Amino acid sequence: MEKMRLNKYLSAQGICSRREADRYIEAGKVTINGQAAGMGEKVDGTEEICLDGKLVSGVREEKIVLAMNKPSGIVCSSKEKDNIIDYLKYPKRVYPVGRLDKDSTGLILLTNDGELMNEILKARNYHEKEYLVRVNKPITDTF
């Protein structure tokens, strides 16, 4: 396996997002072969990688991708209370790929595959997004 940054590895394992991994690393919660991990460190998965003392290396979970028709009133941010994760009550850790506003409805993907999520969301991949918008008054030049 080719070496990759530790935060990317943890995300690919479905443990957390890259940003969350960076916070765990900065807080000293991640070790590699018993030593505190450093920011930007690279791994290939053959190391003993632990988060809060729990082994995470080699723990490849089955990749999950869910398509959900998000109802109005549900928040997509996992940082807010009563969010899409709480609403879905899926038995394994998944997170939304992108966001829809609280009042919006429609298709949203949820996954535990950080690599897939990054490929979908990166602007450089030019994935087209289409939205159907309904307004509550006529659209004029002034509007």
Summary of the structure (lengths in Angstrom):
residues: 143
radius of gyration: 18.5
end to end distance: 54.8
largest distance: 64.2
contacts: 332
relative contact order: 0.15
helix: 22%
strand: 22%
